[in-house]
Amino acid sequence: MKYIIAIDDNLNHTEYVAEGNNYIVNGAIYVPLTGSASEARRYKTRKIAERASERNGENMWGRVRIIEVEE
């Protein structure tokens, strides 16, 4: 089993944390996101995913969920 991080906004739209490092735009930190669960970064354990879901970023607002996926 692997885990992915989903971020749901108030508009019923879901983004997933993608591979890559945080990046800066106009002094604000952003986390790489993708609209497809198949392109989401896979984490080996739930604990690692939980820690990664606590990253700070301007685009990390909304309800954060950790989803278990078959790999």
mmCIF file of the N, C-alpha and C atoms, coordinates in Angstrom:
data_MODEL
# 
_entry.id   MODEL 
# 
loop_
_atom_site.group_PDB 
_atom_site.id 
_atom_site.type_symbol 
_atom_site.label_atom_id 
_atom_site.label_alt_id 
_atom_site.label_comp_id 
_atom_site.label_asym_id 
_atom_site.label_entity_id 
_atom_site.label_seq_id 
_atom_site.pdbx_PDB_ins_code 
_atom_site.Cartn_x 
_atom_site.Cartn_y 
_atom_site.Cartn_z 
_atom_site.occupancy 
_atom_site.B_iso_or_equiv 
_atom_site.pdbx_formal_charge 
_atom_site.auth_seq_id 
_atom_site.auth_comp_id 
_atom_site.auth_asym_id 
_atom_site.auth_atom_id 
_atom_site.pdbx_PDB_model_num 
ATOM 1   N N  . MET A 1 1  ? 0.830   -1.184 0.000   1.00 0.00 ? 1  MET A N  1 
ATOM 2   C CA . MET A 1 1  ? 0.000   0.000  0.000   1.00 0.00 ? 1  MET A CA 1 
ATOM 3   C C  . MET A 1 1  ? 0.873   1.246  0.000   1.00 0.00 ? 1  MET A C  1 
ATOM 4   N N  . LYS A 1 2  ? 0.386   2.248  -0.695  1.00 0.00 ? 2  LYS A N  1 
ATOM 5   C CA . LYS A 1 2  ? 1.036   3.562  -0.723  1.00 0.00 ? 2  LYS A CA 1 
ATOM 6   C C  . LYS A 1 2  ? -0.010  4.592  -0.337  1.00 0.00 ? 2  LYS A C  1 
ATOM 7   N N  . TYR A 1 3  ? 0.433   5.813  -0.104  1.00 0.00 ? 3  TYR A N  1 
ATOM 8   C CA . TYR A 1 3  ? -0.456  6.884  0.340   1.00 0.00 ? 3  TYR A CA 1 
ATOM 9   C C  . TYR A 1 3  ? -0.227  8.132  -0.503  1.00 0.00 ? 3  TYR A C  1 
ATOM 10  N N  . ILE A 1 4  ? -1.314  8.844  -0.786  1.00 0.00 ? 4  ILE A N  1 
ATOM 11  C CA . ILE A 1 4  ? -1.233  10.123 -1.487  1.00 0.00 ? 4  ILE A CA 1 
ATOM 12  C C  . ILE A 1 4  ? -1.950  11.174 -0.653  1.00 0.00 ? 4  ILE A C  1 
ATOM 13  N N  . ILE A 1 5  ? -1.629  12.440 -0.912  1.00 0.00 ? 5  ILE A N  1 
ATOM 14  C CA . ILE A 1 5  ? -2.228  13.547 -0.179  1.00 0.00 ? 5  ILE A CA 1 
ATOM 15  C C  . ILE A 1 5  ? -3.173  14.292 -1.112  1.00 0.00 ? 5  ILE A C  1 
ATOM 16  N N  . ALA A 1 6  ? -4.426  14.420 -0.683  1.00 0.00 ? 6  ALA A N  1 
ATOM 17  C CA . ALA A 1 6  ? -5.447  15.143 -1.450  1.00 0.00 ? 6  ALA A CA 1 
ATOM 18  C C  . ALA A 1 6  ? -5.818  16.409 -0.697  1.00 0.00 ? 6  ALA A C  1 
ATOM 19  N N  . ILE A 1 7  ? -6.044  17.489 -1.441  1.00 0.00 ? 7  ILE A N  1 
ATOM 20  C CA . ILE A 1 7  ? -6.460  18.764 -0.863  1.00 0.00 ? 7  ILE A CA 1 
ATOM 21  C C  . ILE A 1 7  ? -7.770  19.163 -1.525  1.00 0.00 ? 7  ILE A C  1 
ATOM 22  N N  . ASP A 1 8  ? -8.828  19.203 -0.728  1.00 0.00 ? 8  ASP A N  1 
ATOM 23  C CA . ASP A 1 8  ? -10.160 19.561 -1.224  1.00 0.00 ? 8  ASP A CA 1 
ATOM 24  C C  . ASP A 1 8  ? -10.429 21.018 -0.879  1.00 0.00 ? 8  ASP A C  1 
ATOM 25  N N  . ASP A 1 9  ? -10.840 21.806 -1.880  1.00 0.00 ? 9  ASP A N  1 
ATOM 26  C CA . ASP A 1 9  ? -11.217 23.189 -1.585  1.00 0.00 ? 9  ASP A CA 1 
ATOM 27  C C  . ASP A 1 9  ? -12.728 23.285 -1.417  1.00 0.00 ? 9  ASP A C  1 
ATOM 28  N N  . ASN A 1 10 ? -13.217 24.453 -1.150  1.00 0.00 ? 10 ASN A N  1 
ATOM 29  C CA . ASN A 1 10 ? -14.641 24.660 -0.902  1.00 0.00 ? 10 ASN A CA 1 
ATOM 30  C C  . ASN A 1 10 ? -15.495 24.583 -2.165  1.00 0.00 ? 10 ASN A C  1 
ATOM 31  N N  . LEU A 1 11 ? -14.865 24.480 -3.313  1.00 0.00 ? 11 LEU A N  1 
ATOM 32  C CA . LEU A 1 11 ? -15.586 24.446 -4.591  1.00 0.00 ? 11 LEU A CA 1 
ATOM 33  C C  . LEU A 1 11 ? -15.696 23.018 -5.139  1.00 0.00 ? 11 LEU A C  1 
ATOM 34  N N  . ASN A 1 12 ? -15.533 22.024 -4.264  1.00 0.00 ? 12 ASN A N  1 
ATOM 35  C CA . ASN A 1 12 ? -15.590 20.610 -4.664  1.00 0.00 ? 12 ASN A CA 1 
ATOM 36  C C  . ASN A 1 12 ? -14.552 20.266 -5.719  1.00 0.00 ? 12 ASN A C  1 
ATOM 37  N N  . HIS A 1 13 ? -13.376 20.848 -5.586  1.00 0.00 ? 13 HIS A N  1 
ATOM 38  C CA . HIS A 1 13 ? -12.261 20.595 -6.494  1.00 0.00 ? 13 HIS A CA 1 
ATOM 39  C C  . HIS A 1 13 ? -11.136 19.969 -5.677  1.00 0.00 ? 13 HIS A C  1 
ATOM 40  N N  . THR A 1 14 ? -10.514 18.925 -6.207  1.00 0.00 ? 14 THR A N  1 
ATOM 41  C CA . THR A 1 14 ? -9.451  18.240 -5.480  1.00 0.00 ? 14 THR A CA 1 
ATOM 42  C C  . THR A 1 14 ? -8.146  18.338 -6.248  1.00 0.00 ? 14 THR A C  1 
ATOM 43  N N  . GLU A 1 15 ? -7.086  18.668 -5.526  1.00 0.00 ? 15 GLU A N  1 
ATOM 44  C CA . GLU A 1 15 ? -5.724  18.669 -6.051  1.00 0.00 ? 15 GLU A CA 1 
ATOM 45  C C  . GLU A 1 15 ? -4.934  17.657 -5.230  1.00 0.00 ? 15 GLU A C  1 
ATOM 46  N N  . TYR A 1 16 ? -3.837  17.159 -5.803  1.00 0.00 ? 16 TYR A N  1 
ATOM 47  C CA . TYR A 1 16 ? -3.002  16.171 -5.134  1.00 0.00 ? 16 TYR A CA 1 
ATOM 48  C C  . TYR A 1 16 ? -1.571  16.684 -5.114  1.00 0.00 ? 16 TYR A C  1 
ATOM 49  N N  . VAL A 1 17 ? -0.840  16.387 -4.024  1.00 0.00 ? 17 VAL A N  1 
ATOM 50  C CA . VAL A 1 17 ? 0.560   16.784 -3.928  1.00 0.00 ? 17 VAL A CA 1 
ATOM 51  C C  . VAL A 1 17 ? 1.336   15.971 -4.948  1.00 0.00 ? 17 VAL A C  1 
ATOM 52  N N  . ALA A 1 18 ? 2.130   16.662 -5.765  1.00 0.00 ? 18 ALA A N  1 
ATOM 53  C CA . ALA A 1 18 ? 2.893   16.032 -6.839  1.00 0.00 ? 18 ALA A CA 1 
ATOM 54  C C  . ALA A 1 18 ? 4.362   15.906 -6.446  1.00 0.00 ? 18 ALA A C  1 
ATOM 55  N N  . GLU A 1 19 ? 5.121   15.200 -7.257  1.00 0.00 ? 19 GLU A N  1 
ATOM 56  C CA . GLU A 1 19 ? 6.567   15.084 -7.069  1.00 0.00 ? 19 GLU A CA 1 
ATOM 57  C C  . GLU A 1 19 ? 7.201   16.457 -7.236  1.00 0.00 ? 19 GLU A C  1 
ATOM 58  N N  . GLY A 1 20 ? 8.279   16.680 -6.524  1.00 0.00 ? 20 GLY A N  1 
ATOM 59  C CA . GLY A 1 20 ? 9.018   17.922 -6.683  1.00 0.00 ? 20 GLY A CA 1 
ATOM 60  C C  . GLY A 1 20 ? 9.142   18.695 -5.385  1.00 0.00 ? 20 GLY A C  1 
ATOM 61  N N  . ASN A 1 21 ? 9.960   19.713 -5.431  1.00 0.00 ? 21 ASN A N  1 
ATOM 62  C CA . ASN A 1 21 ? 10.214  20.553 -4.267  1.00 0.00 ? 21 ASN A CA 1 
ATOM 63  C C  . ASN A 1 21 ? 9.284   21.750 -4.252  1.00 0.00 ? 21 ASN A C  1 
ATOM 64  N N  . ASN A 1 22 ? 9.136   22.345 -3.073  1.00 0.00 ? 22 ASN A N  1 
ATOM 65  C CA . ASN A 1 22 ? 8.398   23.602 -2.975  1.00 0.00 ? 22 ASN A CA 1 
ATOM 66  C C  . ASN A 1 22 ? 9.068   24.631 -3.874  1.00 0.00 ? 22 ASN A C  1 
ATOM 67  N N  . TYR A 1 23 ? 8.312   25.613 -4.331  1.00 0.00 ? 23 TYR A N  1 
ATOM 68  C CA . TYR A 1 23 ? 8.869   26.670 -5.154  1.00 0.00 ? 23 TYR A CA 1 
ATOM 69  C C  . TYR A 1 23 ? 8.327   28.012 -4.678  1.00 0.00 ? 23 TYR A C  1 
ATOM 70  N N  . ILE A 1 24 ? 9.014   29.083 -5.057  1.00 0.00 ? 24 ILE A N  1 
ATOM 71  C CA . ILE A 1 24 ? 8.664   30.426 -4.586  1.00 0.00 ? 24 ILE A CA 1 
ATOM 72  C C  . ILE A 1 24 ? 8.230   31.286 -5.766  1.00 0.00 ? 24 ILE A C  1 
ATOM 73  N N  . VAL A 1 25 ? 7.092   31.980 -5.595  1.00 0.00 ? 25 VAL A N  1 
ATOM 74  C CA . VAL A 1 25 ? 6.597   32.928 -6.587  1.00 0.00 ? 25 VAL A CA 1 
ATOM 75  C C  . VAL A 1 25 ? 6.270   34.220 -5.838  1.00 0.00 ? 25 VAL A C  1 
ATOM 76  N N  . ASN A 1 26 ? 6.903   35.302 -6.221  1.00 0.00 ? 26 ASN A N  1 
ATOM 77  C CA . ASN A 1 26 ? 6.702   36.607 -5.581  1.00 0.00 ? 26 ASN A CA 1 
ATOM 78  C C  . ASN A 1 26 ? 6.834   36.521 -4.058  1.00 0.00 ? 26 ASN A C  1 
ATOM 79  N N  . GLY A 1 27 ? 7.813   35.767 -3.589  1.00 0.00 ? 27 GLY A N  1 
ATOM 80  C CA . GLY A 1 27 ? 8.086   35.649 -2.164  1.00 0.00 ? 27 GLY A CA 1 
ATOM 81  C C  . GLY A 1 27 ? 7.188   34.686 -1.409  1.00 0.00 ? 27 GLY A C  1 
ATOM 82  N N  . ALA A 1 28 ? 6.223   34.071 -2.063  1.00 0.00 ? 28 ALA A N  1 
ATOM 83  C CA . ALA A 1 28 ? 5.319   33.121 -1.415  1.00 0.00 ? 28 ALA A CA 1 
ATOM 84  C C  . ALA A 1 28 ? 5.723   31.688 -1.775  1.00 0.00 ? 28 ALA A C  1 
ATOM 85  N N  . ILE A 1 29 ? 5.652   30.795 -0.811  1.00 0.00 ? 29 ILE A N  1 
ATOM 86  C CA . ILE A 1 29 ? 6.019   29.388 -1.009  1.00 0.00 ? 29 ILE A CA 1 
ATOM 87  C C  . ILE A 1 29 ? 4.803   28.602 -1.483  1.00 0.00 ? 29 ILE A C  1 
ATOM 88  N N  . TYR A 1 30 ? 5.009   27.762 -2.510  1.00 0.00 ? 30 TYR A N  1 
ATOM 89  C CA . TYR A 1 30 ? 3.956   26.909 -3.060  1.00 0.00 ? 30 TYR A CA 1 
ATOM 90  C C  . TYR A 1 30 ? 4.436   25.466 -3.081  1.00 0.00 ? 30 TYR A C  1 
ATOM 91  N N  . VAL A 1 31 ? 3.496   24.548 -2.941  1.00 0.00 ? 31 VAL A N  1 
ATOM 92  C CA . VAL A 1 31 ? 3.759   23.114 -3.009  1.00 0.00 ? 31 VAL A CA 1 
ATOM 93  C C  . VAL A 1 31 ? 3.331   22.645 -4.402  1.00 0.00 ? 31 VAL A C  1 
ATOM 94  N N  . PRO A 1 32 ? 4.120   21.800 -5.076  1.00 0.00 ? 32 PRO A N  1 
ATOM 95  C CA . PRO A 1 32 ? 3.700   21.312 -6.397  1.00 0.00 ? 32 PRO A CA 1 
ATOM 96  C C  . PRO A 1 32 ? 2.448   20.456 -6.291  1.00 0.00 ? 32 PRO A C  1 
ATOM 97  N N  . LEU A 1 33 ? 1.446   20.773 -7.094  1.00 0.00 ? 33 LEU A N  1 
ATOM 98  C CA . LEU A 1 33 ? 0.172   20.049 -7.085  1.00 0.00 ? 33 LEU A CA 1 
ATOM 99  C C  . LEU A 1 33 ? -0.168  19.568 -8.482  1.00 0.00 ? 33 LEU A C  1 
ATOM 100 N N  . THR A 1 34 ? -1.030  18.563 -8.555  1.00 0.00 ? 34 THR A N  1 
ATOM 101 C CA . THR A 1 34 ? -1.550  18.050 -9.816  1.00 0.00 ? 34 THR A CA 1 
ATOM 102 C C  . THR A 1 34 ? -3.038  17.776 -9.647  1.00 0.00 ? 34 THR A C  1 
ATOM 103 N N  . GLY A 1 35 ? -3.765  17.808 -10.726 1.00 0.00 ? 35 GLY A N  1 
ATOM 104 C CA . GLY A 1 35 ? -5.197  17.544 -10.687 1.00 0.00 ? 35 GLY A CA 1 
ATOM 105 C C  . GLY A 1 35 ? -5.542  16.069 -10.826 1.00 0.00 ? 35 GLY A C  1 
ATOM 106 N N  . SER A 1 36 ? -4.535  15.228 -11.043 1.00 0.00 ? 36 SER A N  1 
ATOM 107 C CA . SER A 1 36 ? -4.770  13.807 -11.288 1.00 0.00 ? 36 SER A CA 1 
ATOM 108 C C  . SER A 1 36 ? -4.173  12.949 -10.166 1.00 0.00 ? 36 SER A C  1 
ATOM 109 N N  . ALA A 1 37 ? -4.976  12.061 -9.616  1.00 0.00 ? 37 ALA A N  1 
ATOM 110 C CA . ALA A 1 37 ? -4.490  11.166 -8.560  1.00 0.00 ? 37 ALA A CA 1 
ATOM 111 C C  . ALA A 1 37 ? -3.399  10.230 -9.086  1.00 0.00 ? 37 ALA A C  1 
ATOM 112 N N  . SER A 1 38 ? -3.453  9.899  -10.369 1.00 0.00 ? 38 SER A N  1 
ATOM 113 C CA . SER A 1 38 ? -2.447  8.997  -10.933 1.00 0.00 ? 38 SER A CA 1 
ATOM 114 C C  . SER A 1 38 ? -1.069  9.656  -11.032 1.00 0.00 ? 38 SER A C  1 
ATOM 115 N N  . GLU A 1 39 ? -1.019  10.989 -11.014 1.00 0.00 ? 39 GLU A N  1 
ATOM 116 C CA . GLU A 1 39 ? 0.248   11.718 -11.068 1.00 0.00 ? 39 GLU A CA 1 
ATOM 117 C C  . GLU A 1 39 ? 0.713   12.181 -9.694  1.00 0.00 ? 39 GLU A C  1 
ATOM 118 N N  . ALA A 1 40 ? -0.040  11.839 -8.643  1.00 0.00 ? 40 ALA A N  1 
ATOM 119 C CA . ALA A 1 40 ? 0.295   12.268 -7.291  1.00 0.00 ? 40 ALA A CA 1 
ATOM 120 C C  . ALA A 1 40 ? 1.524   11.533 -6.766  1.00 0.00 ? 40 ALA A C  1 
ATOM 121 N N  . ARG A 1 41 ? 2.234   12.203 -5.890  1.00 0.00 ? 41 ARG A N  1 
ATOM 122 C CA . ARG A 1 41 ? 3.393   11.596 -5.256  1.00 0.00 ? 41 ARG A CA 1 
ATOM 123 C C  . ARG A 1 41 ? 2.931   10.482 -4.321  1.00 0.00 ? 41 ARG A C  1 
ATOM 124 N N  . ARG A 1 42 ? 3.613   9.339  -4.374  1.00 0.00 ? 42 ARG A N  1 
ATOM 125 C CA . ARG A 1 42 ? 3.299   8.189  -3.522  1.00 0.00 ? 42 ARG A CA 1 
ATOM 126 C C  . ARG A 1 42 ? 4.234   8.193  -2.324  1.00 0.00 ? 42 ARG A C  1 
ATOM 127 N N  . TYR A 1 43 ? 3.668   8.000  -1.136  1.00 0.00 ? 43 TYR A N  1 
ATOM 128 C CA . TYR A 1 43 ? 4.449   7.908  0.097   1.00 0.00 ? 43 TYR A CA 1 
ATOM 129 C C  . TYR A 1 43 ? 4.408   6.474  0.601   1.00 0.00 ? 43 TYR A C  1 
ATOM 130 N N  . LYS A 1 44 ? 5.538   5.987  1.129   1.00 0.00 ? 44 LYS A N  1 
ATOM 131 C CA . LYS A 1 44 ? 5.646   4.595  1.573   1.00 0.00 ? 44 LYS A CA 1 
ATOM 132 C C  . LYS A 1 44 ? 4.786   4.285  2.786   1.00 0.00 ? 44 LYS A C  1 
ATOM 133 N N  . THR A 1 45 ? 4.720   5.215  3.733   1.00 0.00 ? 45 THR A N  1 
ATOM 134 C CA . THR A 1 45 ? 3.973   4.968  4.960   1.00 0.00 ? 45 THR A CA 1 
ATOM 135 C C  . THR A 1 45 ? 2.993   6.104  5.228   1.00 0.00 ? 45 THR A C  1 
ATOM 136 N N  . ARG A 1 46 ? 1.986   5.814  6.025   1.00 0.00 ? 46 ARG A N  1 
ATOM 137 C CA . ARG A 1 46 ? 1.006   6.838  6.400   1.00 0.00 ? 46 ARG A CA 1 
ATOM 138 C C  . ARG A 1 46 ? 1.666   7.945  7.217   1.00 0.00 ? 46 ARG A C  1 
ATOM 139 N N  . LYS A 1 47 ? 2.608   7.564  8.072   1.00 0.00 ? 47 LYS A N  1 
ATOM 140 C CA . LYS A 1 47 ? 3.294   8.547  8.916   1.00 0.00 ? 47 LYS A CA 1 
ATOM 141 C C  . LYS A 1 47 ? 4.069   9.560  8.068   1.00 0.00 ? 47 LYS A C  1 
ATOM 142 N N  . ILE A 1 48 ? 4.742   9.095  7.050   1.00 0.00 ? 48 ILE A N  1 
ATOM 143 C CA . ILE A 1 48 ? 5.477   10.004 6.158   1.00 0.00 ? 48 ILE A CA 1 
ATOM 144 C C  . ILE A 1 48 ? 4.495   10.913 5.429   1.00 0.00 ? 48 ILE A C  1 
ATOM 145 N N  . ALA A 1 49 ? 3.369   10.370 4.980   1.00 0.00 ? 49 ALA A N  1 
ATOM 146 C CA . ALA A 1 49 ? 2.350   11.177 4.301   1.00 0.00 ? 49 ALA A CA 1 
ATOM 147 C C  . ALA A 1 49 ? 1.763   12.226 5.242   1.00 0.00 ? 49 ALA A C  1 
ATOM 148 N N  . GLU A 1 50 ? 1.522   11.842 6.492   1.00 0.00 ? 50 GLU A N  1 
ATOM 149 C CA . GLU A 1 50 ? 0.987   12.796 7.464   1.00 0.00 ? 50 GLU A CA 1 
ATOM 150 C C  . GLU A 1 50 ? 1.963   13.946 7.695   1.00 0.00 ? 50 GLU A C  1 
ATOM 151 N N  . ARG A 1 51 ? 3.232   13.618 7.803   1.00 0.00 ? 51 ARG A N  1 
ATOM 152 C CA . ARG A 1 51 ? 4.248   14.658 7.996   1.00 0.00 ? 51 ARG A CA 1 
ATOM 153 C C  . ARG A 1 51 ? 4.325   15.569 6.769   1.00 0.00 ? 51 ARG A C  1 
ATOM 154 N N  . ALA A 1 52 ? 4.254   14.986 5.579   1.00 0.00 ? 52 ALA A N  1 
ATOM 155 C CA . ALA A 1 52 ? 4.301   15.782 4.344   1.00 0.00 ? 52 ALA A CA 1 
ATOM 156 C C  . ALA A 1 52 ? 3.063   16.655 4.201   1.00 0.00 ? 52 ALA A C  1 
ATOM 157 N N  . SER A 1 53 ? 1.933   16.215 4.731   1.00 0.00 ? 53 SER A N  1 
ATOM 158 C CA . SER A 1 53 ? 0.702   16.998 4.607   1.00 0.00 ? 53 SER A CA 1 
ATOM 159 C C  . SER A 1 53 ? 0.734   18.257 5.474   1.00 0.00 ? 53 SER A C  1 
ATOM 160 N N  . GLU A 1 54 ? 1.692   18.350 6.357   1.00 0.00 ? 54 GLU A N  1 
ATOM 161 C CA . GLU A 1 54 ? 1.835   19.521 7.218   1.00 0.00 ? 54 GLU A CA 1 
ATOM 162 C C  . GLU A 1 54 ? 2.725   20.594 6.609   1.00 0.00 ? 54 GLU A C  1 
ATOM 163 N N  . ARG A 1 55 ? 3.171   20.396 5.362   1.00 0.00 ? 55 ARG A N  1 
ATOM 164 C CA . ARG A 1 55 ? 4.012   21.398 4.707   1.00 0.00 ? 55 ARG A CA 1 
ATOM 165 C C  . ARG A 1 55 ? 3.239   22.696 4.581   1.00 0.00 ? 55 ARG A C  1 
ATOM 166 N N  . ASN A 1 56 ? 3.958   23.791 4.698   1.00 0.00 ? 56 ASN A N  1 
ATOM 167 C CA . ASN A 1 56 ? 3.342   25.104 4.553   1.00 0.00 ? 56 ASN A CA 1 
ATOM 168 C C  . ASN A 1 56 ? 3.469   25.569 3.111   1.00 0.00 ? 56 ASN A C  1 
ATOM 169 N N  . GLY A 1 57 ? 2.379   26.039 2.581   1.00 0.00 ? 57 GLY A N  1 
ATOM 170 C CA . GLY A 1 57 ? 2.370   26.571 1.230   1.00 0.00 ? 57 GLY A CA 1 
ATOM 171 C C  . GLY A 1 57 ? 1.109   27.375 1.010   1.00 0.00 ? 57 GLY A C  1 
ATOM 172 N N  . GLU A 1 58 ? 1.201   28.378 0.164   1.00 0.00 ? 58 GLU A N  1 
ATOM 173 C CA . GLU A 1 58 ? 0.054   29.228 -0.129  1.00 0.00 ? 58 GLU A CA 1 
ATOM 174 C C  . GLU A 1 58 ? -1.098  28.431 -0.729  1.00 0.00 ? 58 GLU A C  1 
ATOM 175 N N  . ASN A 1 59 ? -0.788  27.320 -1.406  1.00 0.00 ? 59 ASN A N  1 
ATOM 176 C CA . ASN A 1 59 ? -1.830  26.524 -2.050  1.00 0.00 ? 59 ASN A CA 1 
ATOM 177 C C  . ASN A 1 59 ? -2.206  25.282 -1.237  1.00 0.00 ? 59 ASN A C  1 
ATOM 178 N N  . MET A 1 60 ? -1.842  25.235 0.031   1.00 0.00 ? 60 MET A N  1 
ATOM 179 C CA . MET A 1 60 ? -2.177  24.102 0.902   1.00 0.00 ? 60 MET A CA 1 
ATOM 180 C C  . MET A 1 60 ? -3.346  24.452 1.818   1.00 0.00 ? 60 MET A C  1 
ATOM 181 N N  . TRP A 1 61 ? -4.344  25.136 1.306   1.00 0.00 ? 61 TRP A N  1 
ATOM 182 C CA . TRP A 1 61 ? -5.520  25.481 2.113   1.00 0.00 ? 61 TRP A CA 1 
ATOM 183 C C  . TRP A 1 61 ? -6.666  24.577 1.702   1.00 0.00 ? 61 TRP A C  1 
ATOM 184 N N  . GLY A 1 62 ? -7.572  24.369 2.590   1.00 0.00 ? 62 GLY A N  1 
ATOM 185 C CA . GLY A 1 62 ? -8.690  23.464 2.350   1.00 0.00 ? 62 GLY A CA 1 
ATOM 186 C C  . GLY A 1 62 ? -8.550  22.241 3.236   1.00 0.00 ? 62 GLY A C  1 
ATOM 187 N N  . ARG A 1 63 ? -9.367  21.256 2.976   1.00 0.00 ? 63 ARG A N  1 
ATOM 188 C CA . ARG A 1 63 ? -9.334  20.025 3.767   1.00 0.00 ? 63 ARG A CA 1 
ATOM 189 C C  . ARG A 1 63 ? -8.275  19.100 3.188   1.00 0.00 ? 63 ARG A C  1 
ATOM 190 N N  . VAL A 1 64 ? -7.321  18.701 4.019   1.00 0.00 ? 64 VAL A N  1 
ATOM 191 C CA . VAL A 1 64 ? -6.242  17.815 3.596   1.00 0.00 ? 64 VAL A CA 1 
ATOM 192 C C  . VAL A 1 64 ? -6.583  16.393 4.030   1.00 0.00 ? 64 VAL A C  1 
ATOM 193 N N  . ARG A 1 65 ? -6.545  15.482 3.063   1.00 0.00 ? 65 ARG A N  1 
ATOM 194 C CA . ARG A 1 65 ? -6.837  14.069 3.334   1.00 0.00 ? 65 ARG A CA 1 
ATOM 195 C C  . ARG A 1 65 ? -5.663  13.211 2.880   1.00 0.00 ? 65 ARG A C  1 
ATOM 196 N N  . ILE A 1 66 ? -5.477  12.098 3.568   1.00 0.00 ? 66 ILE A N  1 
ATOM 197 C CA . ILE A 1 66 ? -4.489  11.117 3.146   1.00 0.00 ? 66 ILE A CA 1 
ATOM 198 C C  . ILE A 1 66 ? -5.258  9.893  2.664   1.00 0.00 ? 66 ILE A C  1 
ATOM 199 N N  . ILE A 1 67 ? -4.972  9.479  1.440   1.00 0.00 ? 67 ILE A N  1 
ATOM 200 C CA . ILE A 1 67 ? -5.715  8.396  0.796   1.00 0.00 ? 67 ILE A CA 1 
ATOM 201 C C  . ILE A 1 67 ? -4.785  7.212  0.568   1.00 0.00 ? 67 ILE A C  1 
ATOM 202 N N  . GLU A 1 68 ? -5.243  6.019  0.942   1.00 0.00 ? 68 GLU A N  1 
ATOM 203 C CA . GLU A 1 68 ? -4.490  4.802  0.708   1.00 0.00 ? 68 GLU A CA 1 
ATOM 204 C C  . GLU A 1 68 ? -4.807  4.310  -0.704  1.00 0.00 ? 68 GLU A C  1 
ATOM 205 N N  . VAL A 1 69 ? -3.759  3.999  -1.474  1.00 0.00 ? 69 VAL A N  1 
ATOM 206 C CA . VAL A 1 69 ? -3.938  3.536  -2.852  1.00 0.00 ? 69 VAL A CA 1 
ATOM 207 C C  . VAL A 1 69 ? -3.188  2.234  -3.071  1.00 0.00 ? 69 VAL A C  1 
ATOM 208 N N  . GLU A 1 70 ? -3.689  1.437  -3.980  1.00 0.00 ? 70 GLU A N  1 
ATOM 209 C CA . GLU A 1 70 ? -3.011  0.193  -4.376  1.00 0.00 ? 70 GLU A CA 1 
ATOM 210 C C  . GLU A 1 70 ? -1.834  0.556  -5.264  1.00 0.00 ? 70 GLU A C  1 
ATOM 211 N N  . GLU A 1 71 ? -0.763  -0.173 -5.096  1.00 0.00 ? 71 GLU A N  1 
ATOM 212 C CA . GLU A 1 71 ? 0.407   0.115  -5.910  1.00 0.00 ? 71 GLU A CA 1 
ATOM 213 C C  . GLU A 1 71 ? 0.963   -1.150 -6.483  1.00 0.00 ? 71 GLU A C  1 
# 
